[in-house]
Amino acid sequence: MKLNPVHTGRRAIPFVSAPILLMLALTIFAQHASAQTQPEDTKPADHKPDAGTYQTLYLTGVAEQHDANDIVTDLRNILPMAKIYYVESRNAISIRGSAGDIQLAQKILSDIDRPRKTYRLTYSITETDGGKQLGTQKVALIVVDSGGKTTLKQGSRVPIVTGTSEAGTAAQNSQVQYIDIGLDIEASVDATADGVRLHSKVAQSSVAEDKSSVGALDPAIRQTFLEGIATLVQGKPQLLGSLDIPGTTRHEEVEVVSELVP
């Protein structure tokens, strides 16, 4: 489109027709309106927090409630942002958290949700007299690792008169208490990197031929007692201790061997 100049006294001024002025005005107005409709800030939409994923994890190797409570405490400490609950009636753990939380919880359970190891402990109590072996008594116990305890009592119950009472002219009534006589063994084990740590108590008692000096009817009790901690190697006998039997020339040695029960 050609503009014809308009000559004045000093210099030429281009002549702009009315249609061109109208087109320029409309163009400027459209650009201004477009600028007004643009948002001042292009803020991203608010991000809604992820509600997380829910999963039920069943315990397969844990049977005791206190073991399950330890596992739940472990998960809550490691995954503080997740919601974790123990369902005792189903022996299961309900967890709600991120996908990463649930994946890590599954990894933790695969490491610690395992059945406890079971051991067979065979005690051998050998009695000698003057270097001559009189006999060996063997006792086998099944003990569960980490907190399990097994107790064996073998023998008799001996009555002891602890008192008498009189009611007018009636005959005296004796008050009797019974005590256990024989062999008493208590054992618990904990698995270690070197083997098995055994905590055991071995007590053996018997009624002596001599009478008690306290009461004519009270028997004299003879007792030997051995308590200690030892580290056992699987399949290898371990001597726990030896002792003399009071009032006799006899001698006893207590030995134990540990075997893992498959």
Contacts in CASP RR format, 6 or more apart in sequence:
PFRMAT RR
TARGET T0000
AUTHOR 0000-0000-0000
METHOD contacts of the structure
MODEL  1
MKLNPVHTGRRAIPFVSAPILLMLALTIFAQHASAQTQPEDTKPADHKPD
AGTYQTLYLTGVAEQHDANDIVTDLRNILPMAKIYYVESRNAISIRGSAG
DIQLAQKILSDIDRPRKTYRLTYSITETDGGKQLGTQKVALIVVDSGGKT
TLKQGSRVPIVTGTSEAGTAAQNSQVQYIDIGLDIEASVDATADGVRLHS
KVAQSSVAEDKSSVGALDPAIRQTFLEGIATLVQGKPQLLGSLDIPGTTR
HEEVEVVSELVP
1 20 0 8 1.000
3 14 0 8 1.000
3 15 0 8 1.000
3 16 0 8 1.000
4 14 0 8 1.000
4 15 0 8 1.000
5 12 0 8 1.000
5 13 0 8 1.000
5 14 0 8 1.000
5 15 0 8 1.000
6 12 0 8 1.000
6 13 0 8 1.000
6 14 0 8 1.000
6 15 0 8 1.000
50 98 0 8 1.000
52 96 0 8 1.000
52 97 0 8 1.000
52 98 0 8 1.000
52 99 0 8 1.000
53 96 0 8 1.000
53 97 0 8 1.000
53 98 0 8 1.000
53 99 0 8 1.000
53 102 0 8 1.000
54 94 0 8 1.000
54 95 0 8 1.000
54 96 0 8 1.000
54 97 0 8 1.000
55 94 0 8 1.000
55 95 0 8 1.000
55 96 0 8 1.000
55 102 0 8 1.000
55 105 0 8 1.000
56 92 0 8 1.000
56 93 0 8 1.000
56 94 0 8 1.000
56 95 0 8 1.000
57 92 0 8 1.000
57 93 0 8 1.000
57 94 0 8 1.000
57 95 0 8 1.000
57 105 0 8 1.000
57 106 0 8 1.000
57 109 0 8 1.000
58 90 0 8 1.000
58 91 0 8 1.000
58 92 0 8 1.000
58 93 0 8 1.000
59 68 0 8 1.000
59 71 0 8 1.000
59 91 0 8 1.000
59 92 0 8 1.000
59 93 0 8 1.000
59 109 0 8 1.000
59 113 0 8 1.000
60 113 0 8 1.000
61 113 0 8 1.000
61 114 0 8 1.000
61 115 0 8 1.000
62 68 0 8 1.000
62 71 0 8 1.000
62 91 0 8 1.000
62 113 0 8 1.000
62 115 0 8 1.000
63 91 0 8 1.000
63 115 0 8 1.000
65 88 0 8 1.000
68 86 0 8 1.000
68 88 0 8 1.000
68 91 0 8 1.000
68 93 0 8 1.000
69 86 0 8 1.000
71 93 0 8 1.000
71 109 0 8 1.000
71 112 0 8 1.000
71 113 0 8 1.000
72 84 0 8 1.000
72 85 0 8 1.000
72 86 0 8 1.000
72 93 0 8 1.000
74 108 0 8 1.000
74 112 0 8 1.000
75 82 0 8 1.000
75 84 0 8 1.000
75 93 0 8 1.000
75 95 0 8 1.000
75 105 0 8 1.000
75 108 0 8 1.000
76 82 0 8 1.000
76 84 0 8 1.000
78 104 0 8 1.000
78 108 0 8 1.000
79 95 0 8 1.000
79 97 0 8 1.000
79 101 0 8 1.000
79 104 0 8 1.000
79 105 0 8 1.000
81 97 0 8 1.000
81 98 0 8 1.000
81 101 0 8 1.000
82 95 0 8 1.000
82 96 0 8 1.000
82 97 0 8 1.000
82 98 0 8 1.000
82 101 0 8 1.000
82 102 0 8 1.000
82 105 0 8 1.000
83 95 0 8 1.000
83 96 0 8 1.000
83 97 0 8 1.000
84 93 0 8 1.000
84 94 0 8 1.000
84 95 0 8 1.000
84 105 0 8 1.000
85 93 0 8 1.000
85 94 0 8 1.000
85 95 0 8 1.000
86 92 0 8 1.000
86 93 0 8 1.000
86 94 0 8 1.000
87 93 0 8 1.000
87 94 0 8 1.000
93 105 0 8 1.000
93 109 0 8 1.000
95 101 0 8 1.000
95 102 0 8 1.000
95 105 0 8 1.000
116 144 0 8 1.000
116 145 0 8 1.000
116 146 0 8 1.000
116 148 0 8 1.000
117 144 0 8 1.000
117 145 0 8 1.000
117 191 0 8 1.000
117 260 0 8 1.000
117 261 0 8 1.000
118 142 0 8 1.000
118 143 0 8 1.000
118 144 0 8 1.000
118 145 0 8 1.000
118 260 0 8 1.000
118 261 0 8 1.000
119 142 0 8 1.000
119 143 0 8 1.000
119 144 0 8 1.000
119 145 0 8 1.000
119 189 0 8 1.000
119 196 0 8 1.000
119 258 0 8 1.000
119 259 0 8 1.000
119 260 0 8 1.000
119 261 0 8 1.000
120 140 0 8 1.000
120 141 0 8 1.000
120 142 0 8 1.000
120 143 0 8 1.000
120 258 0 8 1.000
120 259 0 8 1.000
120 260 0 8 1.000
120 261 0 8 1.000
121 140 0 8 1.000
121 141 0 8 1.000
121 142 0 8 1.000
121 143 0 8 1.000
121 150 0 8 1.000
121 187 0 8 1.000
121 189 0 8 1.000
121 198 0 8 1.000
121 200 0 8 1.000
121 256 0 8 1.000
121 257 0 8 1.000
121 258 0 8 1.000
122 138 0 8 1.000
122 139 0 8 1.000
122 140 0 8 1.000
122 141 0 8 1.000
122 256 0 8 1.000
122 257 0 8 1.000
122 259 0 8 1.000
123 138 0 8 1.000
123 139 0 8 1.000
123 140 0 8 1.000
123 141 0 8 1.000
123 185 0 8 1.000
123 202 0 8 1.000
123 254 0 8 1.000
123 255 0 8 1.000
123 256 0 8 1.000
124 136 0 8 1.000
124 137 0 8 1.000
124 138 0 8 1.000
124 237 0 8 1.000
124 254 0 8 1.000
124 255 0 8 1.000
124 256 0 8 1.000
124 257 0 8 1.000
125 136 0 8 1.000
125 137 0 8 1.000
125 138 0 8 1.000
125 139 0 8 1.000
125 183 0 8 1.000
125 202 0 8 1.000
125 204 0 8 1.000
125 252 0 8 1.000
125 253 0 8 1.000
125 254 0 8 1.000
125 255 0 8 1.000
126 133 0 8 1.000
126 135 0 8 1.000
126 136 0 8 1.000
126 137 0 8 1.000
126 252 0 8 1.000
126 253 0 8 1.000
126 255 0 8 1.000
127 133 0 8 1.000
127 134 0 8 1.000
127 135 0 8 1.000
127 136 0 8 1.000
127 137 0 8 1.000
127 245 0 8 1.000
127 250 0 8 1.000
127 251 0 8 1.000
127 252 0 8 1.000
128 134 0 8 1.000
128 250 0 8 1.000
128 251 0 8 1.000
128 252 0 8 1.000
128 253 0 8 1.000
129 248 0 8 1.000
129 249 0 8 1.000
129 250 0 8 1.000
129 251 0 8 1.000
130 249 0 8 1.000
130 251 0 8 1.000
131 251 0 8 1.000
134 250 0 8 1.000
137 183 0 8 1.000
139 152 0 8 1.000
139 154 0 8 1.000
139 183 0 8 1.000
139 185 0 8 1.000
141 150 0 8 1.000
141 152 0 8 1.000
141 185 0 8 1.000
141 187 0 8 1.000
142 150 0 8 1.000
142 261 0 8 1.000
143 149 0 8 1.000
143 150 0 8 1.000
143 187 0 8 1.000
143 188 0 8 1.000
143 189 0 8 1.000
145 189 0 8 1.000
145 190 0 8 1.000
145 191 0 8 1.000
145 196 0 8 1.000
146 190 0 8 1.000
146 191 0 8 1.000
147 188 0 8 1.000
147 190 0 8 1.000
148 188 0 8 1.000
148 189 0 8 1.000
149 186 0 8 1.000
149 187 0 8 1.000
149 188 0 8 1.000
150 186 0 8 1.000
150 187 0 8 1.000
150 188 0 8 1.000
151 184 0 8 1.000
151 185 0 8 1.000
151 186 0 8 1.000
151 187 0 8 1.000
152 183 0 8 1.000
152 184 0 8 1.000
152 185 0 8 1.000
152 186 0 8 1.000
153 180 0 8 1.000
153 182 0 8 1.000
153 183 0 8 1.000
153 184 0 8 1.000
154 182 0 8 1.000
154 183 0 8 1.000
154 184 0 8 1.000
155 180 0 8 1.000
155 181 0 8 1.000
155 182 0 8 1.000
155 183 0 8 1.000
156 180 0 8 1.000
156 181 0 8 1.000
156 182 0 8 1.000
157 178 0 8 1.000
157 179 0 8 1.000
157 180 0 8 1.000
157 181 0 8 1.000
158 178 0 8 1.000
158 179 0 8 1.000
158 181 0 8 1.000
158 207 0 8 1.000
158 219 0 8 1.000
158 221 0 8 1.000
159 176 0 8 1.000
159 177 0 8 1.000
159 178 0 8 1.000
160 176 0 8 1.000
160 177 0 8 1.000
160 178 0 8 1.000
160 179 0 8 1.000
160 218 0 8 1.000
160 219 0 8 1.000
161 174 0 8 1.000
161 175 0 8 1.000
161 176 0 8 1.000
161 215 0 8 1.000
161 217 0 8 1.000
161 218 0 8 1.000
162 175 0 8 1.000
162 176 0 8 1.000
162 177 0 8 1.000
163 174 0 8 1.000
163 175 0 8 1.000
164 172 0 8 1.000
164 173 0 8 1.000
164 174 0 8 1.000
164 175 0 8 1.000
165 172 0 8 1.000
165 173 0 8 1.000
165 175 0 8 1.000
166 172 0 8 1.000
166 173 0 8 1.000
167 173 0 8 1.000
179 221 0 8 1.000
180 205 0 8 1.000
181 205 0 8 1.000
181 206 0 8 1.000
181 207 0 8 1.000
181 221 0 8 1.000
182 204 0 8 1.000
182 205 0 8 1.000
182 206 0 8 1.000
183 202 0 8 1.000
183 203 0 8 1.000
183 204 0 8 1.000
184 201 0 8 1.000
184 202 0 8 1.000
184 203 0 8 1.000
184 204 0 8 1.000
184 205 0 8 1.000
185 200 0 8 1.000
185 201 0 8 1.000
185 202 0 8 1.000
185 203 0 8 1.000
186 200 0 8 1.000
186 201 0 8 1.000
187 198 0 8 1.000
187 199 0 8 1.000
187 200 0 8 1.000
187 201 0 8 1.000
188 198 0 8 1.000
188 199 0 8 1.000
188 200 0 8 1.000
189 196 0 8 1.000
189 197 0 8 1.000
189 198 0 8 1.000
189 199 0 8 1.000
189 232 0 8 1.000
189 258 0 8 1.000
190 196 0 8 1.000
190 197 0 8 1.000
191 197 0 8 1.000
192 231 0 8 1.000
194 231 0 8 1.000
194 233 0 8 1.000
195 231 0 8 1.000
195 232 0 8 1.000
195 233 0 8 1.000
195 234 0 8 1.000
196 231 0 8 1.000
196 232 0 8 1.000
196 234 0 8 1.000
196 258 0 8 1.000
197 229 0 8 1.000
197 230 0 8 1.000
197 231 0 8 1.000
197 232 0 8 1.000
198 229 0 8 1.000
198 230 0 8 1.000
198 231 0 8 1.000
198 232 0 8 1.000
198 238 0 8 1.000
198 256 0 8 1.000
198 258 0 8 1.000
199 228 0 8 1.000
199 229 0 8 1.000
200 226 0 8 1.000
200 227 0 8 1.000
200 228 0 8 1.000
200 230 0 8 1.000
200 240 0 8 1.000
200 256 0 8 1.000
201 225 0 8 1.000
201 226 0 8 1.000
201 227 0 8 1.000
201 228 0 8 1.000
202 225 0 8 1.000
202 226 0 8 1.000
202 227 0 8 1.000
202 240 0 8 1.000
202 254 0 8 1.000
203 223 0 8 1.000
203 224 0 8 1.000
203 225 0 8 1.000
203 226 0 8 1.000
204 223 0 8 1.000
204 224 0 8 1.000
204 252 0 8 1.000
205 221 0 8 1.000
205 222 0 8 1.000
205 223 0 8 1.000
205 224 0 8 1.000
206 221 0 8 1.000
206 222 0 8 1.000
206 223 0 8 1.000
207 219 0 8 1.000
207 220 0 8 1.000
207 221 0 8 1.000
207 222 0 8 1.000
208 219 0 8 1.000
208 220 0 8 1.000
208 221 0 8 1.000
208 222 0 8 1.000
208 247 0 8 1.000
210 220 0 8 1.000
211 218 0 8 1.000
211 219 0 8 1.000
211 220 0 8 1.000
212 218 0 8 1.000
212 219 0 8 1.000
212 220 0 8 1.000
222 245 0 8 1.000
222 246 0 8 1.000
222 247 0 8 1.000
224 243 0 8 1.000
224 245 0 8 1.000
224 246 0 8 1.000
224 252 0 8 1.000
226 240 0 8 1.000
226 241 0 8 1.000
226 243 0 8 1.000
226 254 0 8 1.000
228 240 0 8 1.000
230 238 0 8 1.000
230 240 0 8 1.000
230 256 0 8 1.000
232 238 0 8 1.000
232 256 0 8 1.000
232 257 0 8 1.000
232 258 0 8 1.000
233 258 0 8 1.000
234 258 0 8 1.000
234 259 0 8 1.000
234 260 0 8 1.000
235 257 0 8 1.000
235 258 0 8 1.000
235 259 0 8 1.000
236 257 0 8 1.000
237 255 0 8 1.000
237 256 0 8 1.000
237 257 0 8 1.000
238 255 0 8 1.000
238 256 0 8 1.000
238 257 0 8 1.000
238 258 0 8 1.000
239 253 0 8 1.000
239 254 0 8 1.000
239 255 0 8 1.000
240 254 0 8 1.000
240 255 0 8 1.000
240 256 0 8 1.000
241 253 0 8 1.000
241 254 0 8 1.000
242 251 0 8 1.000
242 252 0 8 1.000
242 253 0 8 1.000
242 254 0 8 1.000
243 251 0 8 1.000
243 252 0 8 1.000
243 254 0 8 1.000
244 250 0 8 1.000
244 251 0 8 1.000
244 252 0 8 1.000
245 251 0 8 1.000
245 252 0 8 1.000
END
